[in-house]
Amino acid sequence: DFLGSIFEPGDIIELRPLPPSAGRKWFELSELPDAITWLQGICHSESSRVHAYFGGNPRKRRGGSQEQDVALARCVFADFDGGVVVEDAWSRVKAAGYPMPTATIASGGGVHCWWRLDEPISDQAVWHLRMKAMASALGSDQSICDWPRIMRLPGFRNWKHEQCPLATLTDCDPTRVYP
């Protein structure tokens, strides 16, 4: 539900597990079941402690992970760290005058809010400025404004915390699309 809300069919999505030795995979939405099966296979146990991340912006080609490999941005997003819970993130969103996010993820150590755009942004500098302005208005993480940014994928454990919480999709409405 989440990836289908923020990507289009034909977009190339990068799965980047960490540590890097776990490998990488690039896929389109139609290939999602196989990609998730692969990821589940390498993230299966506490002994592996592999984190599941994905590229927040579609890639131009399979194998692309760098700035020059990003095709465009279909979303803007915010990362609330430091134990922020969903209700607190939504309060900040409302207080800053932003609409309800398209999707919200409890990342296991904070919250990620995603806003799907009605038109993609192809200008990296414009997207970067919008992301910085949004982070400033929301009091969220300012460091996630790079074009090839990877973000935590819901449905997998966050091994950075003692409790090893599962990152979960707490809200998703693909009809919430914004200018």
MIBAPA-735544 format. One record per residue (C-alpha): residue number from 0; z negated, x negated, y; residue in three letters. Coordinates in nm, 4 decimals, decimal comma. Example, Ala and Ser with C-alpha at 12.3 -4.5 7.8 and 13.67 -1.06 7.14 Angstrom:
BEGIN
REC    k        pz        px        py    r
REC    0   -0,7800   -1,2300   -0,4500  ALA
REC    1   -0,7140   -1,3670   -0,1060  SER
//
This chain:
BEGIN
REC    k        pz        px        py    r
REC    0    0,0000    0,0000    0,0000  ASP
REC    1   -0,0992   -0,2721    0,2444  PHE
REC    2    0,2016   -0,5021    0,2064  LEU
REC    3    0,4364   -0,2031    0,2031  GLY
REC    4    0,2882   -0,0934    0,5370  SER
REC    5    0,3399   -0,4225    0,7168  ILE
REC    6    0,6631   -0,5514    0,5614  PHE
REC    7    1,0097   -0,4088    0,5068  GLU
REC    8    1,2108   -0,4203    0,1841  PRO
REC    9    1,4101   -0,7421    0,1918  GLY
REC   10    1,1444   -0,9345    0,3863  ASP
REC   11    1,0506   -1,2596    0,2198  ILE
REC   12    0,6728   -1,2791    0,1794  ILE
REC   13    0,4967   -1,6057    0,1059  GLU
REC   14    0,1985   -1,6083   -0,1314  LEU
REC   15   -0,0020   -1,9220   -0,0619  ARG
REC   16   -0,3079   -1,9607   -0,2817  PRO
REC   17   -0,5597   -2,2229   -0,1759  LEU
REC   18   -0,6199   -2,4937   -0,2801  PRO
REC   19   -0,2528   -2,5950   -0,2493  PRO
REC   20   -0,2472   -2,7315   -0,6030  SER
REC   21   -0,2435   -2,3680   -0,7214  ALA
REC   22    0,1237   -2,3429   -0,6166  GLY
REC   23    0,3137   -2,0975   -0,3962  ARG
REC   24    0,5490   -1,8089   -0,4504  LYS
REC   25    0,7933   -1,6207   -0,2273  TRP
REC   26    0,8945   -1,2656   -0,3073  PHE
REC   27    1,0347   -0,9393   -0,1749  GLU
REC   28    0,8452   -0,6096   -0,2012  LEU
REC   29    1,0496   -0,5091   -0,5078  SER
REC   30    0,9119   -0,8203   -0,6816  GLU
REC   31    0,5501   -0,7488   -0,5839  LEU
REC   32    0,4208   -0,6569   -0,9331  PRO
REC   33    0,5361   -0,9910   -1,0790  ASP
REC   34    0,4021   -1,1865   -0,7799  ALA
REC   35    0,0604   -1,0190   -0,8037  ILE
REC   36    0,0476   -1,0768   -1,1807  THR
REC   37    0,1162   -1,4466   -1,1151  TRP
REC   38   -0,1551   -1,4583   -0,8481  LEU
REC   39   -0,4079   -1,2764   -1,0663  GLN
REC   40   -0,3412   -1,5324   -1,3383  GLY
REC   41   -0,4432   -1,8247   -1,1175  ILE
REC   42   -0,7312   -1,6441   -0,9417  CYS
REC   43   -0,8878   -1,5073   -1,2586  HIS
REC   44   -1,2163   -1,6910   -1,2813  SER
REC   45   -1,5021   -1,8311   -1,0792  GLU
REC   46   -1,4283   -2,1738   -1,2266  SER
REC   47   -1,0842   -2,1769   -1,0587  SER
REC   48   -1,2095   -2,0493   -0,7178  ARG
REC   49   -0,8545   -1,9972   -0,5910  VAL
REC   50   -0,8220   -1,8009   -0,2660  HIS
REC   51   -0,5310   -1,5554   -0,2297  ALA
REC   52   -0,3447   -1,5804    0,1021  TYR
REC   53   -0,0076   -1,4577    0,2240  PHE
REC   54    0,2145   -1,5297    0,5235  GLY
REC   55    0,1478   -1,2661    0,7886  GLY
REC   56    0,5047   -1,2911    0,9185  ASN
REC   57    0,8166   -1,2702    0,6978  PRO
REC   58    0,9907   -1,5966    0,6121  ARG
REC   59    1,3610   -1,6678    0,6592  LYS
REC   60    1,4006   -1,8098    0,3109  ARG
REC   61    1,2196   -1,8669   -0,0133  ARG
REC   62    1,0398   -2,1986    0,0034  GLY
REC   63    0,9810   -2,1723    0,3794  GLY
REC   64    0,6269   -2,2221    0,5092  SER
REC   65    0,6667   -2,3912    0,8453  GLN
REC   66    0,7110   -2,2594    1,1990  GLU
REC   67    1,0910   -2,2855    1,1792  GLN
REC   68    1,0865   -2,0794    0,8578  ASP
REC   69    0,9379   -1,7646    1,0135  VAL
REC   70    1,1949   -1,4915    1,0679  ALA
REC   71    1,0058   -1,2563    1,3019  LEU
REC   72    0,6807   -1,0661    1,3422  ALA
REC   73    0,6500   -0,7039    1,2355  ARG
REC   74    0,2799   -0,6885    1,3273  CYS
REC   75    0,0081   -0,8185    1,5494  VAL
REC   76   -0,3301   -0,8715    1,3861  PHE
REC   77   -0,6867   -0,9699    1,4580  ALA
REC   78   -0,9434   -1,1613    1,2511  ASP
REC   79   -1,3091   -1,0806    1,3127  PHE
REC   80   -1,5223   -1,3528    1,1524  ASP
REC   81   -1,8943   -1,4174    1,1262  GLY
REC   82   -1,9940   -1,1228    0,9112  GLY
REC   83   -1,8415   -0,8540    1,1356  VAL
REC   84   -1,8194   -0,5257    0,9426  VAL
REC   85   -1,5424   -0,2672    0,9664  VAL
REC   86   -1,7318   -0,0294    1,1948  GLU
REC   87   -1,8059   -0,3129    1,4403  ASP
REC   88   -1,4416   -0,4235    1,4422  ALA
REC   89   -1,3253   -0,0663    1,5047  TRP
REC   90   -1,5793   -0,0339    1,7882  SER
REC   91   -1,4347   -0,3456    1,9512  ARG
REC   92   -1,0821   -0,2089    1,9031  VAL
REC   93   -1,1779    0,1203    2,0680  LYS
REC   94   -1,3703   -0,0506    2,3516  ALA
REC   95   -1,0670   -0,2707    2,4285  ALA
REC   96   -0,8430    0,0374    2,4472  GLY
REC   97   -0,6364   -0,0439    2,1390  TYR
REC   98   -0,5238    0,2283    1,8979  PRO
REC   99   -0,6490    0,2578    1,5408  MET
REC  100   -0,4987   -0,0261    1,3319  PRO
REC  101   -0,2269    0,0434    1,0785  THR
REC  102   -0,4433   -0,1316    0,8193  ALA
REC  103   -0,7939   -0,2731    0,8015  THR
REC  104   -0,9194   -0,5235    0,5464  ILE
REC  105   -1,2813   -0,6148    0,4817  ALA
REC  106   -1,2106   -0,9813    0,4053  SER
REC  107   -1,5413   -1,0618    0,2412  GLY
REC  108   -1,6653   -1,2496    0,5457  GLY
REC  109   -1,5268   -1,0414    0,8288  GLY
REC  110   -1,2506   -0,7941    0,9059  VAL
REC  111   -0,8746   -0,8154    0,9561  HIS
REC  112   -0,7010   -0,5432    1,1600  CYS
REC  113   -0,3224   -0,5065    1,1506  TRP
REC  114   -0,0986   -0,3127    1,3913  TRP
REC  115    0,2576   -0,2494    1,2733  ARG
REC  116    0,5129   -0,2671    1,5549  LEU
REC  117    0,7991   -0,0200    1,5926  ASP
REC  118    1,0293   -0,3106    1,6749  GLU
REC  119    0,9828   -0,6637    1,5399  PRO
REC  120    0,9208   -0,9547    1,7739  ILE
REC  121    1,1641   -1,2414    1,7214  SER
REC  122    1,0418   -1,4574    2,0079  ASP
REC  123    0,7601   -1,6795    1,8850  GLN
REC  124    0,6273   -1,7482    2,2359  ALA
REC  125    0,6053   -1,3755    2,3196  VAL
REC  126    0,4239   -1,3013    1,9927  TRP
REC  127    0,1862   -1,5936    2,0468  HIS
REC  128    0,0923   -1,4702    2,3957  LEU
REC  129    0,0353   -1,1154    2,2696  ARG
REC  130   -0,1828   -1,2430    1,9852  MET
REC  131   -0,3893   -1,4601    2,2250  LYS
REC  132   -0,4337   -1,1713    2,4690  ALA
REC  133   -0,5385   -0,9391    2,1883  MET
REC  134   -0,7876   -1,1927    2,0471  ALA
REC  135   -0,9355   -1,2394    2,3930  SER
REC  136   -0,9693   -0,8643    2,4525  ALA
REC  137   -1,1231   -0,8039    2,1083  LEU
REC  138   -1,3438   -1,1108    2,0891  GLY
REC  139   -1,1717   -1,2032    1,7634  SER
REC  140   -1,0560   -1,5396    1,6273  ASP
REC  141   -0,8217   -1,7124    1,8761  GLN
REC  142   -0,6970   -1,9651    1,6199  SER
REC  143   -0,4836   -1,7247    1,4158  ILE
REC  144   -0,2009   -1,7078    1,6680  CYS
REC  145    0,0364   -1,9495    1,4961  ASP
REC  146    0,3746   -1,8193    1,3813  TRP
REC  147    0,3418   -1,9197    1,0103  PRO
REC  148   -0,0235   -1,7964    0,9879  ARG
REC  149   -0,1555   -1,7117    0,6430  ILE
REC  150   -0,4159   -1,4378    0,5971  MET
REC  151   -0,6395   -1,3294    0,3104  ARG
REC  152   -0,4834   -1,0821    0,0672  LEU
REC  153   -0,6954   -0,7790   -0,0287  PRO
REC  154   -0,7806   -0,7338   -0,3933  GLY
REC  155   -0,9002   -1,0908   -0,4491  PHE
REC  156   -1,2335   -1,2717   -0,4226  ARG
REC  157   -1,3454   -1,4605   -0,1142  ASN
REC  158   -1,4971   -1,7676   -0,2786  TRP
REC  159   -1,6260   -1,9087    0,0531  LYS
REC  160   -1,9366   -1,6925    0,0341  HIS
REC  161   -2,2233   -1,7063   -0,2148  GLU
REC  162   -2,1752   -1,3445   -0,3223  GLN
REC  163   -1,8000   -1,4025   -0,3809  CYS
REC  164   -1,7092   -1,0611   -0,2341  PRO
REC  165   -1,3817   -0,8916   -0,3031  LEU
REC  166   -1,1504   -0,8560   -0,0018  ALA
REC  167   -1,0741   -0,4844    0,0163  THR
REC  168   -0,8289   -0,2619    0,1967  LEU
REC  169   -1,0600   -0,0160    0,3721  THR
REC  170   -0,8018    0,1853    0,5658  ASP
REC  171   -0,4233    0,1998    0,5671  CYS
REC  172   -0,1887    0,4489    0,7292  ASP
REC  173    0,1759    0,3376    0,7431  PRO
REC  174    0,2530    0,6131    0,9974  THR
REC  175    0,0474    0,4227    1,2558  ARG
REC  176    0,3280    0,2240    1,4175  VAL
REC  177    0,3081    0,1064    1,7769  TYR
REC  178    0,5347   -0,0114    2,0590  PRO
//
